[in-house]
């Protein structure tokens, strides 16, 4: 049985923390309201700050299936909502035609090409109705989420900003009425709305019509204290002193003019990588050798490597010694 929704903001914070997600209170408030009001939660922010992880954690915490729609340019209804099983339909048509021709021959005592027109039309209408039935329907993530039954899943629509605007328009019916329209069958409506989390890295603006149907929250980089708490849960093997230095170093990088600032995911990876190297504290050589874990563009690495990294590290040591 799925776990009941938390009944307060504090309970939401505790639920997230129980599954190793260290959330700020404003995020827990938005999530609590989204669950209580049965509204989608739209999370926007830089890559690597933990937006996608919210949906994953909620699926585990609420003991529900996670249905993930990974967005990309050119995403269409056949990939996101449903499509027909065309090979199986064609096989059904061939089998039905063969069976009907045999039946017609027996009833009319004619060869197949002599079968009366009204008989062929009747069989064709019946066949069309048969092949556009649910047994030939392939459910994609959005339809799967709407047909989740009494324990609807957590639906993650990840990186919506990567899709095209026409797909955003299609989402309006789903997010407003919790239903999709299939011309051959009709409207399929959810018994209970799924828990919906939509994420965007803001590579482009999402249309206001989508945002109006959601509760909105901007997920920012964590402050030093919260990021240190995150490391304590996600990289517990890292020495405390090393974790402190990593957090302060990364926070200083985020104040610089880099093409891609390191997210929380990179902070965790760096702490784990340094621990794997048996580092107890940061030193210039180790920083230079492992910047590729933290920064993902050569121009950024070249900008920091060497004297810049050494200067940042000196500041880190001074701050932590104070």
C-alpha positions as CSV (number, residue, x, y, z in Angstrom):
1,X,0.0,0.0,0.0
2,X,1.3,3.5,-0.8
3,X,2.3,5.8,2.1
4,X,-0.1,8.6,2.9
5,X,0.8,12.1,2.0
6,X,2.5,14.1,4.7
7,X,0.1,16.2,6.7
8,X,2.3,19.2,7.3
9,X,5.4,21.1,6.1
10,X,7.5,19.7,8.9
11,X,6.3,16.1,8.0
12,X,7.3,16.8,4.4
13,X,10.8,17.9,5.5
14,X,11.1,14.8,7.7
15,X,9.9,12.6,4.9
16,X,12.5,14.0,2.5
17,X,15.3,13.8,5.1
18,X,14.4,10.2,5.9
19,X,15.3,9.4,2.3
20,X,18.5,11.5,2.3
21,X,17.2,14.6,0.7
22,X,18.2,17.7,2.6
23,X,15.6,20.3,1.5
24,X,15.1,23.9,2.4
25,X,11.8,24.8,4.0
26,X,10.5,26.7,1.0
27,X,10.9,23.6,-1.2
28,X,9.1,21.4,1.4
29,X,6.3,24.0,1.5
30,X,5.9,23.9,-2.3
31,X,5.9,20.1,-2.3
32,X,3.4,19.9,0.6
33,X,1.0,22.2,-1.1
34,X,1.4,20.4,-4.5
35,X,0.5,17.1,-2.8
36,X,-2.4,18.6,-0.8
37,X,-3.9,20.6,-3.7
38,X,-3.2,17.8,-6.3
39,X,-1.3,20.3,-8.5
40,X,1.9,19.7,-10.6
41,X,5.1,21.0,-9.0
42,X,7.2,23.0,-11.5
43,X,10.9,23.0,-10.4
44,X,13.2,25.4,-12.2
45,X,16.9,26.0,-11.6
46,X,20.5,25.3,-12.7
47,X,21.5,21.8,-13.7
48,X,22.6,19.6,-10.8
49,X,20.8,21.3,-7.9
50,X,18.5,18.3,-7.1
51,X,15.3,19.0,-9.1
52,X,15.0,15.5,-10.6
53,X,16.0,13.9,-7.3
54,X,12.8,15.4,-5.7
55,X,10.6,13.1,-7.8
56,X,12.8,10.1,-7.2
57,X,12.8,10.6,-3.5
58,X,9.0,11.2,-3.4
59,X,8.4,8.0,-5.3
60,X,10.5,6.0,-2.8
61,X,9.0,7.9,0.2
62,X,5.4,7.4,-0.9
63,X,6.0,3.9,-2.1
64,X,4.8,4.6,-5.6
65,X,6.0,3.8,-9.0
66,X,8.1,6.4,-10.7
67,X,7.1,7.1,-14.3
68,X,9.7,9.3,-16.0
69,X,9.3,11.2,-19.3
70,X,12.7,12.4,-20.3
71,X,12.2,15.3,-22.7
72,X,14.2,16.1,-25.8
73,X,13.9,18.1,-29.0
74,X,11.4,16.5,-31.3
75,X,9.5,14.6,-28.5
76,X,6.1,13.7,-29.9
77,X,2.8,12.1,-28.8
78,X,3.9,8.6,-30.0
79,X,6.9,8.7,-27.6
80,X,5.2,10.6,-24.7
81,X,1.6,9.5,-24.6
82,X,0.6,6.5,-26.8
83,X,1.0,4.8,-30.1
84,X,-0.7,1.9,-31.9
85,X,1.0,-1.5,-32.2
86,X,1.1,-1.4,-36.0
87,X,2.8,-4.8,-36.6
88,X,0.3,-6.5,-34.4
89,X,-2.6,-4.6,-36.1
90,X,-1.4,-5.7,-39.5
91,X,-1.2,-9.3,-38.4
92,X,-4.7,-9.0,-37.0
93,X,-5.9,-7.6,-40.3
94,X,-4.3,-10.5,-42.3
95,X,-5.8,-13.1,-40.0
96,X,-9.2,-11.5,-40.0
97,X,-9.3,-11.1,-43.8
98,X,-8.3,-14.8,-44.2
99,X,-11.0,-15.9,-41.7
100,X,-13.7,-13.7,-43.3
101,X,-12.9,-14.9,-46.8
102,X,-13.2,-18.5,-45.8
103,X,-16.5,-17.7,-44.1
104,X,-17.8,-15.8,-47.1
105,X,-16.9,-18.6,-49.4
106,X,-18.8,-21.1,-47.3
107,X,-21.9,-18.8,-47.0
108,X,-22.1,-17.5,-50.6
109,X,-20.4,-20.4,-52.4
110,X,-18.3,-17.9,-54.3
111,X,-14.6,-17.2,-54.8
112,X,-13.0,-14.4,-52.7
113,X,-13.2,-11.8,-55.5
114,X,-16.9,-12.5,-55.9
115,X,-17.8,-11.7,-52.3
116,X,-20.7,-9.2,-52.2
117,X,-19.7,-5.6,-51.6
118,X,-22.0,-5.1,-48.6
119,X,-20.4,-8.1,-46.9
120,X,-16.9,-6.7,-47.5
121,X,-17.9,-3.3,-46.1
122,X,-19.5,-4.8,-43.0
123,X,-16.4,-6.9,-42.3
124,X,-14.2,-3.8,-42.9
125,X,-16.1,-1.7,-40.4
126,X,-16.0,-4.5,-37.8
127,X,-12.2,-4.9,-38.5
128,X,-11.5,-1.2,-38.1
129,X,-13.3,-1.2,-34.7
130,X,-11.4,-4.2,-33.6
131,X,-7.9,-3.1,-34.4
132,X,-8.3,0.3,-32.7
133,X,-9.1,-1.3,-29.4
134,X,-7.1,-1.1,-26.2
135,X,-5.3,-4.4,-26.7
136,X,-3.4,-2.7,-29.6
137,X,-2.6,0.4,-27.6
138,X,1.0,1.0,-26.4
139,X,1.0,3.2,-23.3
140,X,3.8,5.7,-23.1
141,X,4.7,7.6,-19.9
142,X,1.9,10.2,-19.8
143,X,-0.8,7.6,-20.4
144,X,0.8,5.2,-18.0
145,X,0.7,7.8,-15.3
146,X,-3.0,8.7,-15.9
147,X,-4.0,5.0,-15.8
148,X,-2.2,4.4,-12.5
149,X,-5.4,3.4,-10.8
150,X,-6.1,4.0,-7.1
151,X,-2.4,4.4,-6.3
152,X,-1.3,6.7,-9.1
153,X,2.5,7.0,-9.7
154,X,4.9,9.9,-9.4
155,X,5.2,11.3,-12.9
156,X,8.5,13.1,-13.6
157,X,8.5,15.3,-16.7
158,X,12.2,15.9,-16.8
159,X,13.8,18.9,-18.6
160,X,10.7,20.2,-20.2
161,X,12.8,23.1,-21.7
162,X,14.4,20.6,-24.1
163,X,11.1,20.0,-25.9
164,X,9.4,22.0,-28.6
165,X,6.5,24.5,-27.8
166,X,3.8,22.3,-29.5
167,X,4.4,19.6,-27.0
168,X,3.9,22.1,-24.2
169,X,0.5,23.0,-25.7
170,X,-0.4,19.3,-25.7
171,X,0.4,19.1,-22.0
172,X,-2.2,21.6,-21.1
173,X,-5.1,19.1,-21.3
174,X,-3.1,16.6,-19.2
175,X,-2.2,19.2,-16.5
176,X,-5.6,20.8,-16.4
177,X,-8.1,17.9,-16.6
178,X,-5.8,14.9,-16.0
179,X,-6.9,13.3,-19.3
180,X,-5.7,12.6,-22.8
181,X,-7.8,12.4,-25.9
182,X,-7.3,9.5,-28.3
183,X,-9.3,10.0,-31.5
184,X,-9.9,6.3,-32.1
185,X,-11.0,5.5,-28.6
186,X,-12.1,8.7,-26.9
187,X,-11.0,10.5,-23.7
188,X,-9.1,8.6,-21.0
189,X,-9.2,10.3,-17.6
190,X,-7.3,9.5,-14.5
191,X,-9.2,8.1,-11.5
192,X,-6.8,9.9,-9.2
193,X,-4.2,12.5,-10.4
194,X,-0.6,11.4,-10.4
195,X,2.0,13.2,-8.3
196,X,3.6,15.4,-11.0
197,X,7.0,17.0,-10.9
198,X,8.2,19.0,-13.9
199,X,11.8,20.2,-14.1
200,X,13.5,22.8,-16.3
201,X,17.1,23.9,-16.5
202,X,15.8,27.2,-18.1
203,X,17.6,26.8,-21.4
204,X,14.5,28.5,-22.7
205,X,11.4,30.0,-21.2
206,X,8.4,27.7,-20.6
207,X,5.0,29.1,-21.7
208,X,3.0,30.8,-19.0
209,X,0.0,28.6,-19.8
210,X,2.0,25.6,-18.5
211,X,3.3,27.4,-15.4
212,X,-0.2,28.6,-14.5
213,X,-1.3,25.0,-14.0
214,X,1.5,24.3,-11.6
215,X,3.0,25.4,-8.3
216,X,6.3,27.0,-9.0
217,X,9.6,26.8,-7.1
218,X,13.1,27.9,-8.0
219,X,15.7,25.5,-6.7
220,X,18.8,27.4,-5.9
221,X,22.3,26.3,-5.0
222,X,22.4,25.4,-1.3
223,X,24.2,27.5,1.3
224,X,27.3,26.1,2.8
225,X,25.6,24.6,5.8
226,X,23.0,22.7,3.8
227,X,25.6,21.5,1.2
228,X,27.7,20.2,4.1
229,X,24.7,18.3,5.4
230,X,24.1,16.9,1.9
231,X,27.6,15.6,1.8
232,X,27.3,14.0,5.2
233,X,24.4,12.0,3.7
234,X,25.5,11.4,0.2
235,X,29.3,11.0,0.8
236,X,29.5,9.9,4.4
237,X,32.9,8.3,3.8
238,X,34.5,11.7,3.2
239,X,36.4,13.1,6.2
240,X,34.6,16.1,7.8
241,X,37.6,18.5,7.2
242,X,37.7,17.5,3.6
243,X,34.0,18.0,3.2
244,X,34.2,21.4,4.7
245,X,37.0,22.4,2.3
246,X,35.2,21.0,-0.7
247,X,32.0,23.0,0.1
248,X,33.8,26.3,0.6
249,X,35.9,25.7,-2.5
250,X,32.8,25.0,-4.6
251,X,30.9,28.0,-3.2
252,X,33.8,30.2,-4.3
253,X,33.7,28.7,-7.8
254,X,30.0,29.6,-8.0
255,X,30.9,33.2,-7.5
256,X,33.1,33.2,-10.6
257,X,32.4,33.8,-14.2
258,X,32.4,30.2,-15.5
259,X,30.5,28.7,-18.5
260,X,29.0,26.0,-16.3
261,X,29.0,26.4,-12.5
262,X,29.3,23.2,-10.5
263,X,26.0,21.8,-9.0
264,X,25.4,19.8,-5.9
265,X,25.8,16.6,-8.0
266,X,29.4,17.7,-8.9
267,X,30.1,18.5,-5.3
268,X,29.1,15.0,-4.2
269,X,31.1,13.5,-7.0
270,X,34.2,15.5,-6.1
271,X,34.0,14.5,-2.4
272,X,33.7,10.9,-3.4
273,X,36.6,11.1,-5.9
274,X,38.9,12.8,-3.4
275,X,38.0,10.1,-0.8
276,X,38.8,7.4,-3.3
277,X,42.3,9.1,-3.6
278,X,42.6,8.9,0.2
279,X,42.8,12.7,0.5
280,X,42.3,14.0,4.0
281,X,42.4,17.7,2.9
282,X,42.7,19.7,-0.3
283,X,46.1,20.5,-1.7
284,X,47.0,22.3,-5.0
285,X,48.1,19.2,-6.9
286,X,45.1,17.2,-6.0
287,X,42.8,20.1,-6.9
288,X,44.4,20.5,-10.3
289,X,44.3,16.8,-11.0
290,X,40.6,16.4,-10.2
291,X,39.1,19.6,-11.6
292,X,37.5,17.5,-14.4
293,X,35.2,15.9,-11.8
294,X,34.0,19.3,-10.8
295,X,34.1,21.3,-14.0
296,X,32.8,20.0,-17.4
297,X,34.2,22.5,-19.9
298,X,37.9,22.8,-20.8
299,X,37.8,26.6,-20.9
300,X,36.5,26.6,-17.3
301,X,39.2,24.1,-16.2
302,X,42.0,26.1,-17.9
303,X,40.7,29.3,-16.2
304,X,40.9,27.7,-12.7
305,X,43.8,25.4,-13.0
306,X,47.1,26.5,-11.6
307,X,47.4,29.9,-9.9
308,X,43.7,30.6,-9.7
309,X,43.0,27.2,-7.9
310,X,45.9,27.9,-5.6
311,X,44.6,31.3,-4.7
312,X,41.1,29.9,-4.0
313,X,42.5,27.1,-1.9
314,X,44.5,29.7,0.2
315,X,41.3,31.6,0.9
316,X,39.5,28.3,1.8
317,X,42.2,27.4,4.3
318,X,42.2,30.9,5.9
319,X,38.3,31.0,6.2
320,X,38.2,27.5,7.9
321,X,41.1,28.4,10.2
322,X,39.4,31.6,11.4
